[in-house]
């Protein structure tokens, strides 16, 4: 086999493995295998001031064994890291039971200025490369609202097309694109459904974000069903004891579909003892998801 043919074969094989492993991660209820949800942490807000060793140690002590690193936090994992520094990050996670689930970027594709859109697409590619080097499995991106001077339809088309581009690039590097349900207007689940009608690349996936608007219209179950076929490997939740959001019902829906991704805590509070607080949230999660 020639070098060029071998490269094409490896790319095709890697993409097939990625799409099989990441976009068909859950079985239907009548299949023999069942999903296994895991509980992890987004560094916003509970980990934002921790350096990487402290963050990993905190998660390990709390038995919370997955983390999504949000950009511009004290862990310092950024595209500016050298290859050597990226290898050191990978080794820190490899030497720990804590998994680097992925990266929480602020890359967004709703801007009315095409220069800004292109800048965000290229920034996403740098994050993809960063996670590939550090041992992560995906990059979180987001829409962040509708510009006032552009029609909603055009913005939805633009977001979807941008996602297709970064999803294809992510597939080449073994990184899933996880689109956080985010932004004024764009966080509405019917809008997210329409974005994903355009973003049809199988490596573009939905990251449920537990927003208040999830309960709008016909309610949680209806809105959940609008996007459930495109879920990726991560879900964001707030504190699970928040009575204003039906977290038990949300966990039930994920259990029903045998979801085997990460339920990641993106907390709003600031408890002094982060280990104790994480243990409390993990315990709630285990209780909610117990068969």
Order of alpha helices (4+ residues) and beta strands (2+ residues): alpha-beta-alpha-beta-alpha-beta-alpha-beta-alpha-beta-alpha-beta-alpha-beta-alpha-beta-alpha
